[in-house]
Amino acid sequence: MYRFRDFCFMLTSGRIQAMAEGILDVVALPDPVGRVLKRTERQDGLLIEKCSVPLGVIAIIYESRPNVTSDAAALCIKSGNACVLRGGKEAFLSANAITNALRDGLKKAGLSEDLVQLVQDTAQKIREIDEYIPIIFTTTEKEFALDSYGVHAMDFLVKPVAQAPLDWCMKRLRETLSSPASLTVRCSVEGWQTCEQVILLDDILFLESIRNGSLVHTAAGEVRSGQSYSELIRQLPKTGRFWEYGRGTTVNFSWVDLILDNGEIRLKNGDLLFCSRRKLKETRMAYTNYQFMVLRKEGVNA
């Protein structure tokens, strides 16, 4: 005789059919990816569109209801996202069977089966890879989530999700993922003393690796640091604004005026840099992409 809890988690033929129908209902929904949210035409005729795009990776923590596994995975795939699922331990075997079926289906469709992953790790373990997971959705109570998982409240959107907390969460998310505005450099002073100097990214012309450190060229002059070139580069935002055009040399595209066929890079302050022919084509393409990104942002904010 089954206990009530066991009965709730049992996969019957009717429930499996209901899950399949639920996936088909999601398939029939309009495609949320690529919708044009805003369109702007510049005076030069360039058309700029703001489109909906996937979040990336979404972690979903839910209770012991196996059907949530298929529902959550279907919604994530439909919206172009990968998902990391963590259901209740009581129904893990059922959730695992559903996940394997979904992964087999993805593989047969020519997609990566890793778009859907089921983990037994706790939410705290999941957050060790938080740089790859923008948002965690949980269906539990907020206080229990905070006490049990030890994750900051901004990571949680608790059912039911009202518009106000959703807007707040997305605002915090944008602030968290936004690019830094400055570079912190350790400089040597008298003797063995060191000090930290904060340099605005807007003021950086280019950086280069030198013996026993690195050199940051700014609009106001040079800043010598004992930090390695690679250490400073890791602080820079990965937005396409800074580009390594040569070994141990990185330029700020916002200061670039022209890149000529002979590899000459002319900066807006009059400085000249030189790019090797081997790297020239790639550098010019990166600069074109950066210019387009700037124009697109200007058009969206107009």
N, C-alpha and C positions, 0 to 999 in steps of 0.2 A: 504494500500500500504506500503510495507516494505522499510525502508531506506536501502541504500547500505550496511551500517555497519551491520545492523541486518541480511541482506541476507548472508553476509560472515560468520556469526556465526551459521546459521541455520543448523540443522542436518537433511539432507534429507536421503532417503533410499539409494541413490547412494553413499553418503559420508560415511554412516555407513558401507556399503559393502566394500568400499575402505579401511576403517580402519581395518576391519576384514582381508582383504587380506594382508594388510601391516603387521599385527601381524603374519600371517602365513608365510610371507616372512622372518621375523625375526626368527621364529621357525626353518625354513629350513637352516639357517646359521650354519656353523661349531661351535661346542661348544668352546667358548674362555677360559673356565675354565679348569685348569689341564693340559694345554699344557706344555710340557717339553721344557724349553728355554735353559737349559744347563745341561749337565750330566758330573759328575766327579767321577772317581773311585780311591779311595785311595790305598796306597800300601798294607794295611791290608785287602783289598777286599771289604771294605764298599763302596757302591754305593750311591752317593749323587746327587739329582736332584733339579734343580731350576725350579719351576713351576709357571705358571700364576695363580693368585688368585683374588677374588673380592676385590674391594675397601672397601665395607661395606655399607655405606649409602650415597646416592648422592641426593643433592637438586637441582632441576631444575626450574628456573624461566623463564617463556616464555609469549608471548603475547597472545591475545585472539583468538587462533586457537584451537578448541577442539581436532582436530586430533593429535596435539602434545601430548596430554595427553596419548593416546593409544600408540603412537610411543615411547615416552620416557619410559613409564612403561614397554613395551615389551623389549626394549633394556636393561633396568636395570635388569629385571628378568632373561633374557637370559644370562647375564654376572654374575649372582649370587648375585646381589646387591638389597638392599631395596631402595626405592626412596620416597622423599618428594617433591610433585609437587605444584607449585604455578602459576596458569595461570592468564590471565587478568580478571579483575572483570566483564567485559562486557559479557563474555562467561562462567561465573562460574557455572551456573545451568547446562549447557551442559557438562562441564568438570566433574561436580559432578556426573551426570548420567553415564558417561563413566567410571569414577572411581568405582562407585558402581557395575557396570557390571563386571569390572576387578576383584574386590575383591570377588564377588560371584564366579567367575571362579576359582580363587585361592583356595577358600574354598572347592569347589567341587573336585579340584585336590589334596586335602589333604595338601595344603600349608597354611601358615599363611596369612590371608587377610591383615595383617598390613604391608606386603611387599610393598604395594602401598598406599600412603596416600596423600590426597589433603588438602591443608590448605589455608585459606584466609588471614592469618597473613602476614605482610610485611616481607621483607627479614631481616630487623633489628630484628624482633621478632624471626625469624628462627635462627639467629646467637646466640641467647641466649642459644641454645642447640648445639653450634658449636663443642663441644667435640665429638658429635656423627656423625657429617657430615664432611667428609674429603674435599669435593669440591662442590662448587656451580657453575653450568653452567647457563649463562644468554644469551639471544639472543638480548639484547638491546645494545645501544652504551655504550662504556666504561665510558665516562664522565657522561652520564645520570645515569648510574648504581652507580657510586661513589657518586654523589650528592644526588640521591634519596634514596639509600639504606644505605649509610654511612658505607660500608663494605670495608675492605682493598683490594687493587687491586689484591693481590695474590689469593684471593678467587674466582676470576672471570676468566673464559675462554670465551672470547667474539667471536661470529661467525664473519667471518670465523676463525677457530683456526689454525694458522700457527705453524710449528714445533718448531721454536725458542721460542715463548712465552709459548708453551706447555711444553717444556723442562725446561724452567725457573720456571714455576709454580710447576712442579713436584719436582724440586730441592728444592724449598722453602718449599714445603709440607713435604718432607723427613726431612729437617732440623727442621721444627716446631714440627714434631712428634717424633723426635729422643730422645733417653733417655738422662737424665742429666748425667753429668760426676762427680758431686760432691754433697755433703750433707752440708747444712748450719746449723750450730748448735749454739745456744745461750748459752754462758758459763757465769757463775758467777765469778766475780773477787772481789777485795777488797770492803767491805761494800755491798751496794746495786747496785753497778755498774755491768753492763753486757757487754759482747763483743760477736761478732760473729766470729766463726771459720769455715773455709771452709775445709772439709775433702774429699779427693778424694775417690770415691766409690771403686777404686782398693785397697785402703789401709784399708778398713773396714773389720774386721774379723767377728764380730757379734755385735748385739745390745741387750740390756736387759733393762727391766723396773725395776727401783729402787724406793725407797721411795722419794717422792718429785721431781721426775724427771726420767732421763734415763741415761744409761751409754753406751758409744760407745767404743768398743774395737778395736783398730787399730794396725797396724804393729809396730807403734812407741810408743804405750802406750794407756792409757785410757783417754777418754774425758768425763767429767761429765757435764750434762746439766740440767737446770731447766725445759726444755721442756718435755712434756709428751711423753711417748713411742709411742703412737698412732700418735702424731703430726710429729714425725720424720719418722715413717713408711710411712706416706702419701707422703713424699718427694721422696721415693725410686721408681725406675722404676718398672713397672709391666711386667718384661720380663722373669721372672722365675729364675733370678740370686739370688734374696734374698728370703729366705723361712722361714716362722714362724714355727719352729719345736716344739715349746712348748709355753705355755702361757706366753706372755711377753718376748719372746726370738726369735730373728731372726738371721739366719746365712747367710753369703755370700758364695754361693756355689763355687765361683771361688777360695776360699781358702781351700775347703774341699779336703782331700786326700782319705779318706776311711770312709764308714759308715758300721759298723759291725753289726752282728746279735743281739748282746747284747744291741744295742742302742748307742754304743760309736761312736762319730763323731770325727775323727782325722783330725786336720787341718795341713796344710803344714808347719806352723811355730812351730809345736810341741804341741800346745794347744789341750786339750781334752774337748769335750762337750758331753752331754748325752741326748738322745731322749727317751721319754717314749715309751713303747711297743704299746700303743694305737695309737701313731702318727708315729711309725717306718715305717710301710709299705708305708704309704702315702709319708713320707719324702724320702724314698729310690726311690720311683717312680719319684718324682719331681726332685731328683738329676740325675737320669738316663735321664730324658727328657732334663735337662739342658745340660748334657754332649753331647747329640745328637745334640742339637741346636748349641753348640760350634763347633762340628765337621762339621756340615752342613755349617756354615759360613766360616770355614777354607777352605772347599772344593770349595765353590762358589768363594771365593777370590783368590784361588790358580791360 
